[in-house]
Structure formats: structure tokens, C-alpha cells
Amino acid sequence: MFVSTWINLRNALFIVVLIGVGACSPARVLAPTPNIFGNGAYPDAEISQVNQTSLPRIFYMTDRLAEPQEQGVTYGTERSSRMVFGASSVSFGDDLDWAGLRAASGEIKRQEKIKLNVVQNREILKFDKTPIPFRVVNGEPVRTREAIASYTEKRAIFQNEIRKQMRLAGQNEVVIHVPGYNNSFEDGLYSLADIWHFSGRQGVPILYSWPAGAGGLFGYFKDRESGEFTIFHLKEFLTQLSEIPELEKIHIVAHSRGTDVITTALREMIIALRNQGKKPKDALKIANLVLAAPDLDFAVVRQRLIAEGFGAAIGQITVYMNRGDTALGLAQRLMAGQRFGRLTHNSLKEVDKEIFTQVKTVSFVNVDGVKGLTGHAYYRTNRNVLSDIAKIIRESARPGTAARPLTRIEGNFWNMPVGYPYNGAL
């Protein structure tokens, strides 16, 4: 009994360490140039004047507890009962101007590393604490007039700021990033900076940062519960965002445990919208949902994507998988459930293949040639994947088209070869 317990604890520690390395290694250097932007093809001419800068603003919504610092504020790993909306100034390089950044962003073999640095975080709006004050009337909770007035006022401030930023960007779209386990607030900003920059700075970038990053032996489990804590706030954020009439498209890129956070929130929203007689696809406005290295139980996914009709509520869902993802492999041993991010077409039963083939809006993409200690953070370090994400966000391109020439395995299962989308020519 003692030996068995010790082995389980040792495995748990090893898993936590590996997933921590794979998920939260600081992306403080600009990601490699995607293959599609090599040879000077970075699309700077399509970027609005306000975003042609090496010191752009990355917006954020967070329910992390604030931690004051010398210049502005940052956010730690503890939970806050209120959401905060703000903007972070993120520098690309030391004393690098836009012309220099633009040139480096079109180089496959970059001469120098470009450091990313959070210069300052500025809070724009603090929402009211939750639960929002209410009274019970005839057995039903009813929010007080004061609470409704305050909520309405703050929602309007948030929505007006997004409207303003969309006008400046010249696009009625937003790109949201939901990071995974053991990510600090800054980690999330750097990852979104990579994704947004190498998607041609499309629309308004917004980080949704939940209270992850506990660290330590039991940090994985604390972060899982923090993921459950944040669901109400995430739903409020997405609801307020989708209710902006001018907003046309929402693109979401989630990683690792962040995939569980976003799919749980969306599942609850989809159920509520259908009960209200509304079409979730029209109400949510989510054009693309990217699930990268999803730390999700396969059986749970089967229920969400199929049994509850989740896929039909989203324009397009792309799932990136790597069978060599060591972090998810070890998490699978700990959680005793097949991790979705390590799934392969060959590992599916025929009945599952048939079921997934029926979900026309979902594509499963196996990524080849992933490097790194755990093979878990490839969504922001791999040229092939970054190229594909850019195609998704910029064009909502479908797999198997000229824009996204993935190799079909069978049905809606695809393979992404090294050198994509140029068939290994690079």
C-alpha cells in the first residue's frame, strides 16, 4: 500500500512539473515567423495605422486578484470576486521601431531575438463583486434596482470601449486568448501578443486571464478548481461582448486547461440560449474556436460536441493534437481519462469515427514535427501551427481548401506536415 501510494505521488509530481514546463514557460521572445509570412510577406499594409507600432495595447479581462507594483498593477494567482477590464502595453524588442519589427516579422531566419516585455497594465473598469446583490421574491432571486443600474452602467462603459477599439482597428472583430494551467498573467499576454501579431493584428486582442499559476505539487488541482470558479465571470464577459451590435466575429484560441474553461462556459451559454428560443450561433457570434493541446477528457468531449450539439453553435472548431504531447500523456495517467489533445485517428473506435464525421463544423488536426521538452506549447512556437491559426483568424479558411492544404486522413481528421502549408518545401 505504501509503495503504491508513493508511486502515485511521484507520478503526480512529475506530471505537475512537466505540464508546468510545457504550459507556463514564459514566451518572452517573439514567436518564430509563420511560414506564410516568410520572405518579407508580413501583411503590414492591411494593419490599421494605430496598430502599426512596436508598443501595442493588448486588452484584458481578468478575475485574478490585483497586486499593486511600482508602475501600475499586475495580477497574481489568487481569485477575485470582481472582473477587471484593462489594457497592457507590450513592447516588441528593445528600442525597435515598427519598420524594424515589420522586417523581422517577415524573416524565417531572424537575425536577433525580439524580446517581449509588459511595460504597464492600466485598469479601465472594475466590475461589481459577485454574487451581485439580490432579494428573493416569490421564491426566485431578483437583483436589486441598485445592482441592475450599476451593472448596466459598467456594461455600457465596457462595450463602448470595445466599439472604440474596433473603429481604430478598422475591423469589427475580436481575438480572445484563454491560457491554460500554471500560466501567469504575463504569460497569457505574451502568448496573445504572438498569436495576434502573427495573425496580421486582426481586430481587437483581448486576454481572458483566469486565476491559474498556483504551482507546486498540488497546483494542478488548485488551478482546475480556479477554472471552475471563473466560469460565471467568463460567461458574463462573453455575453456582454456578443451583445455589441457592431461586433461581427469573435475568434477564440484556448490552450490546455483553458480549453476546459472555455468549453464549459460556452456549453452553459448554449443551453441557456436554446431554452430562450434563440439560435446560439447567431447570438454568440463565434466564428472560430481553436482548442490547442486540449487537456480534456475524451469522453467528456464526446458528450459536449455530439450529445449536446455544441459544434453546431460555433462557426468553426479546430482541435490541434500531438500524439507526442508528454505533458498530456502524464496527465492522462493521473486523471485516468484519455486526453483529447493526444487523440489520434487510429486510436478511435469505428463508432467514434462515424460520430465525429457527422460534426461538420469540427476539424481534428494532427501536428507533426513538434519540438520541445513536452510538446505541449506548440500553438505559439511552431511555424506550421501559427500559419494555420493565421489562416483561420484572417480568412475563416476551411481545411482541405487551397488556403489550408492540410492532408486528409479520413473524414474530418487531418494531418499538418512539417513546412505547412508548402508541403515541406521550407
Buried (B, 14 or more C-beta within 10 A) or exposed (E): EEEEEEEEEEEBBEBBBBBBBBBBBEBBBBBBBBBBBBEEEBBBEEBEEBBBBBBBBBBBBBBBBBEEEEEBBBBBBEBBEBBBBBBBBBBBBEEBEBEBBBBBBBBBEBEEEBEBBBEBBEBEBBBBEBEBBEEEEEEEEEBEEEBBEBBEEBBEEBBEBBBEBBBBBEBBBBBBBBBBBBBBBBBBBBBBBBBBBBBBBBBBBBBBBBBBBBBEEEBBEBBBEBBEBBBBBBBBBBBBBBEBEEBBBBBBBBBBBBBBBBBBBBBBBBBBBBEEEEEBBEBBBBBBBBBBBBBBBBEBBBEBBBEBBBBBBBBBBBBBBBBBBBBBBBBBEBBEEBBBBBBEBEEBEEEBBEBBEEBEBBBBBBBBBBEBEBBBBBBBBBBBBBBBBBBBBBEBBBBBEEBBBBBEBEBBBBBBBBBBBBEEEE
